[in-house]
Amino acid sequence: MKIAVLPGDGIGPEIIAQARRVLDVLRQDGLPLEMEEAPLGGAGYDAFGQPYPESTQKLCRAADAVLLGAVGGPKYDNLDRPLRPERGLLAIRKDLNLFANLRPAILYPELANASTLKPEVVSGLDIMIVRELTGDIYFGQPRGIAVNELGEREAYNTMRYSESEIRRIAHVAFGIAMKRNKKLCSVDKANVLETTEFWKEIFIDVAREYPQVELSHMYVDNAAMQLVRNPKQFDVMVTGNIFGDILSDEASMLTGSIGMLPSASLDQNNKGLYEPSHGSAPDIAGKNLANPLATILSAAMMLRYTFAQEEAALRVENAVKTVLKQGYRTADIFEAGCEKVSCSGMGDAVVAAL
């Protein structure tokens, strides 16, 4: 089981170190895991002048899965756009054809008070957001900044989806819904955007292959409101790249901290890139303060989706539940009566629970 490990920037190396400790326990218990590190993002630029260096590309293509920390930081803000760390993240998604992004938003009972919403609104929350990751306005052509026919500068991006792109993400979403509560909400803006009108049309067609799944449709502005108003109405949500980017971050805060949320980005064969939903948090980088649980839970998703090691995945997830029940908290989820721990301290606790 070959894993390319990309610590990245900011707090990335700190949180990746704790996930590696967890995977090392499983390796010692018999899982044949092989891990090799490489730079991505700002670290890639610092080492090779590119956010997705050729050596990193070769490693990731050869690996069965990729475990990523985070990319980005203010020191790179003045670079030309193609050299910025975030371009490395977009490049690896495109290179490995990681079109299906899975972002679970789960509220652990011990963290009900950490959410900014009332406990009765979010208690028991368990949503899976499926986001199409390689199409839409982030990748559509033409794009750019130019001078128009009136001599005025203008900027433009193109939102576009092919039928095959929509169908393949639809099958992923319906497949996940089949394994959960058989409820799927497709989010669009079909009343305004032809691209998402087409999206809705294709989803209705694919739904005929999954008669057990209850398919609903919701405009993205209403979906954003409903996530705050009544989030437990959702089980699986599916949407395009830009809407999914926004809605998944919104859903993450329902759980109390984005530091708790893992993610997976999969190709057609379940090869995946696994990363926490949060960013590189340069303000706390190097201070041993970050919450590593999202990264550890991302490793659990890797064990489940790419390696089909359900028992190992549950071991890791149960270890996280155990440390939360024991009262260990990093600063982002700390509350009175709990024990505040560092990033490595939380890693210690999870390893002990394993």
C-alpha positions in Angstrom: 0.0 0.0 0.0 2.1 2.9 -1.3 1.3 6.3 0.1 2.7 9.6 -1.2 2.9 11.9 1.8 2.9 15.6 1.0 3.2 17.7 4.2 2.9 21.0 2.3 3.0 24.4 4.0 2.1 26.1 7.2 0.8 23.6 9.8 1.0 20.9 7.2 4.2 19.2 8.4 2.9 19.2 12.0 -0.5 17.6 11.3 1.0 15.1 8.8 3.5 14.0 11.4 0.7 13.0 13.7 -1.2 11.1 11.0 2.0 9.3 10.1 2.3 8.2 13.8 -1.2 6.7 13.6 -0.4 4.9 10.3 2.9 3.6 11.8 0.9 1.9 14.6 -1.2 0.1 12.0 1.9 -0.8 10.1 3.4 -2.3 13.2 0.1 -4.3 13.6 0.6 -5.8 10.1 -0.7 -3.4 7.4 1.8 -3.3 4.6 2.0 0.5 4.4 4.9 2.3 2.6 5.2 6.0 2.9 7.4 8.5 1.0 7.4 12.3 1.3 7.6 15.0 -1.3 7.0 18.7 -1.5 3.8 20.4 -2.9 2.6 24.0 -2.9 4.9 26.6 -1.4 7.3 23.8 -0.3 7.5 22.7 -4.0 8.2 26.2 -5.1 10.9 26.6 -2.5 12.6 23.4 -3.4 12.1 23.3 -7.2 10.6 26.5 -8.3 7.2 24.8 -9.1 4.2 24.2 -6.9 3.8 20.7 -8.3 7.4 19.6 -9.1 8.0 16.8 -11.6 9.5 14.5 -8.9 6.3 15.0 -6.8 4.2 14.3 -9.8 6.1 11.0 -10.5 5.7 9.9 -6.9 2.0 10.6 -6.8 1.3 8.9 -10.1 3.1 5.8 -8.8 1.4 5.8 -5.4 -1.9 4.1 -4.5 -3.0 7.1 -2.4 -1.8 10.6 -1.5 -1.9 12.0 2.0 -1.7 15.8 2.0 -1.3 18.4 4.8 -2.1 21.9 3.5 -0.8 24.4 1.0 -0.4 28.2 0.9 0.9 31.1 2.9 1.3 34.9 2.7 5.0 34.6 1.6 3.8 33.3 -1.7 1.0 35.9 -2.4 3.1 38.0 -4.8 4.2 35.1 -7.0 2.8 34.9 -10.5 -0.4 33.0 -10.4 0.9 29.8 -12.1 3.6 29.6 -9.3 1.3 30.0 -6.3 0.9 27.1 -3.9 -2.8 26.7 -4.7 -2.0 26.0 -8.3 -0.1 22.9 -7.2 -3.3 21.7 -5.5 -5.4 22.3 -8.6 -2.7 20.6 -10.7 -2.5 17.4 -8.7 -6.3 17.1 -8.8 -6.3 17.5 -12.5 -3.2 15.3 -13.1 -4.6 12.4 -11.1 -8.2 13.0 -12.4 -9.5 13.3 -8.9 -13.0 14.3 -9.8 -15.0 13.3 -6.8 -14.5 15.2 -3.5 -16.1 13.7 -0.4 -16.4 15.9 2.6 -18.2 14.5 5.6 -19.6 16.9 8.2 -20.1 15.0 11.4 -20.7 16.5 14.8 -19.3 14.4 17.6 -21.5 14.5 20.7 -18.7 15.8 22.9 -18.4 18.9 20.6 -22.0 19.9 20.5 -21.2 23.1 22.4 -18.3 24.0 20.1 -20.6 24.7 17.2 -21.8 28.3 16.9 -25.3 27.0 16.3 -27.6 25.8 19.1 -27.0 22.1 20.2 -30.5 21.1 19.3 -30.0 22.3 15.7 -26.7 20.4 15.1 -26.7 17.5 17.6 -26.6 14.2 15.6 -25.4 16.0 12.4 -24.0 13.6 9.8 -23.9 15.0 6.3 -21.8 13.8 3.3 -21.1 16.5 0.7 -20.0 15.3 -2.7 -18.3 18.0 -4.8 -17.3 17.6 -8.4 -13.7 18.7 -8.4 -12.1 18.9 -11.9 -14.6 20.9 -13.9 -16.8 24.0 -13.6 -15.6 27.6 -13.5 -12.2 26.7 -11.8 -11.0 24.9 -14.9 -13.3 26.2 -17.7 -11.8 27.9 -20.8 -11.6 30.6 -22.0 -10.5 32.5 -18.9 -8.3 35.5 -18.3 -8.0 39.3 -18.1 -8.0 41.3 -21.3 -8.9 44.6 -22.9 -12.4 44.5 -24.5 -13.6 46.2 -27.7 -14.3 49.4 -25.8 -10.7 49.6 -24.6 -11.6 48.7 -21.0 -9.9 45.9 -19.0 -12.2 43.0 -18.1 -11.9 39.6 -16.5 -13.7 36.5 -17.4 -14.1 32.8 -16.4 -16.2 30.1 -18.0 -18.5 27.8 -16.2 -18.9 24.6 -18.2 -19.6 20.9 -17.7 -19.8 18.0 -20.2 -22.4 15.4 -19.9 -19.9 12.7 -19.1 -18.5 14.8 -16.2 -21.9 15.2 -14.7 -22.9 11.6 -15.1 -19.8 10.2 -13.4 -20.2 12.4 -10.3 -23.9 11.6 -10.3 -23.0 7.9 -10.1 -20.6 8.5 -7.2 -23.2 10.5 -5.3 -26.0 8.0 -5.9 -23.7 5.2 -4.9 -22.8 6.9 -1.6 -26.5 7.6 -0.9 -27.3 3.9 -1.4 -24.9 3.1 1.4 -26.4 5.7 3.7 -30.1 6.8 4.1 -30.9 6.8 0.4 -31.5 10.6 0.3 -29.7 12.7 -2.2 -30.0 16.5 -2.6 -28.5 17.9 -5.8 -27.7 21.6 -5.5 -27.8 23.9 -8.6 -28.8 27.3 -9.8 -30.9 26.1 -12.7 -33.2 29.1 -12.6 -30.3 31.3 -13.8 -27.4 29.2 -15.1 -27.7 27.0 -18.2 -24.7 25.0 -16.9 -26.6 23.9 -13.8 -29.9 23.5 -15.7 -28.1 20.9 -17.7 -26.6 19.5 -14.5 -30.2 19.0 -13.1 -31.4 17.4 -16.3 -28.6 14.8 -16.2 -29.2 14.0 -12.5 -32.9 13.4 -13.2 -31.9 11.0 -15.9 -29.3 9.1 -13.8 -31.8 8.8 -11.0 -33.8 6.3 -13.0 -30.9 3.8 -12.3 -31.3 4.3 -8.6 -35.1 4.0 -7.9 -34.4 3.4 -4.2 -32.8 6.8 -3.7 -35.0 9.9 -3.1 -33.6 12.7 -5.3 -34.3 16.3 -4.5 -33.1 19.6 -6.0 -32.3 22.8 -4.2 -31.0 26.2 -5.4 -27.6 27.0 -4.0 -28.6 30.1 -2.2 -31.4 28.2 -0.4 -29.1 25.4 0.3 -26.7 27.8 2.0 -29.6 29.1 4.2 -30.9 25.6 5.0 -27.5 24.4 6.1 -27.7 26.9 8.9 -31.5 26.8 9.5 -32.0 23.0 9.5 -28.9 21.1 8.6 -30.2 17.7 9.7 -32.6 17.6 6.8 -29.7 16.6 4.6 -28.0 13.2 4.2 -26.0 13.4 1.0 -25.6 16.6 -0.9 -24.0 16.8 -4.4 -23.0 19.9 -6.4 -20.5 21.4 -8.8 -17.0 22.6 -8.0 -17.6 26.3 -7.0 -20.8 25.7 -5.1 -19.3 22.7 -3.4 -16.2 24.7 -2.4 -18.4 27.2 -0.6 -21.1 24.8 0.9 -18.6 22.3 2.3 -16.7 25.0 4.2 -20.0 26.3 5.5 -21.0 22.8 6.6 -17.7 22.4 8.3 -18.4 25.1 10.8 -21.6 23.4 11.9 -19.4 20.9 13.6 -17.6 23.4 15.8 -14.2 23.5 14.0 -12.9 23.0 10.5 -10.0 21.3 12.3 -12.3 18.2 12.7 -13.2 17.6 9.1 -11.4 15.2 6.7 -11.8 14.9 3.0 -11.2 12.5 0.1 -10.8 13.3 -3.6 -11.1 10.1 -5.7 -10.6 9.0 -9.3 -12.7 6.4 -11.2 -10.8 3.6 -9.4 -10.8 5.0 -5.9 -7.3 6.1 -6.0 -7.4 9.2 -3.8 -5.9 12.3 -2.3 -6.8 12.7 1.3 -6.5 16.0 3.2 -8.0 18.0 6.0 -10.6 20.5 4.9 -8.8 23.4 6.6 -6.0 25.5 5.2 -2.4 26.0 6.2 -3.1 28.4 9.1 0.3 30.2 8.8 -0.5 32.3 12.0 0.0 29.2 14.2 2.5 27.3 12.0 5.4 25.9 13.9 3.8 26.5 17.3 2.5 22.9 17.9 -1.1 24.3 18.3 -2.9 22.8 15.3 -5.6 20.2 15.5 -4.4 17.1 13.8 -7.7 15.2 14.0 -8.9 16.1 10.6 -5.7 14.8 9.1 -5.9 11.6 11.1 -9.5 11.2 10.1 -8.4 11.8 6.5 -6.0 8.9 6.9 -9.0 6.8 8.1 -10.9 7.7 4.9 -7.9 6.6 2.9 -7.9 3.2 4.6 -11.6 2.9 3.8 -12.0 4.2 0.3 -8.6 3.4 -1.4 -7.4 0.3 0.5 -10.8 -1.2 1.5 -9.5 -1.7 5.1 -12.7 -1.0 6.9 -11.6 -2.5 10.2 -8.5 -0.3 10.3 -10.5 2.8 9.4 -12.9 2.1 12.2 -10.0 1.6 14.6 -8.7 5.1 13.8 -12.1 6.7 14.0 -12.9 5.0 17.3 -9.6 6.2 18.7 -10.6 9.8 17.8 -13.9 9.3 19.5 -12.1 7.9 22.6 -9.8 10.9 23.0 -12.7 13.3 22.7 -14.7 11.3 25.3 -11.5 11.5 27.5 -11.7 15.3 27.3 -8.6 16.0 25.3 -9.0 19.2 23.2 -6.7 21.3 21.1 -7.3 25.1 21.3 -9.8 25.3 18.5 -12.3 23.0 20.2 -11.3 23.7 23.9 -14.0 24.3 26.5 -14.0 24.5 30.2 -13.5 21.2 32.1 -11.4 19.7 29.3 -7.7 19.1 29.0 -6.0 21.4 26.5 -3.3 19.6 24.5 -0.9 20.5 21.8 -0.9 19.1 18.2 1.6 16.4 19.2 -0.2 15.9 22.5 -3.4 15.1 20.6 -1.3 12.7 18.5 0.0 11.1 21.7 -3.6 10.6 22.9 -4.8 9.0 19.6 -1.8 6.7 19.5 -2.5 5.6 23.1 -6.1 5.0 22.3 -5.1 2.9 19.3 
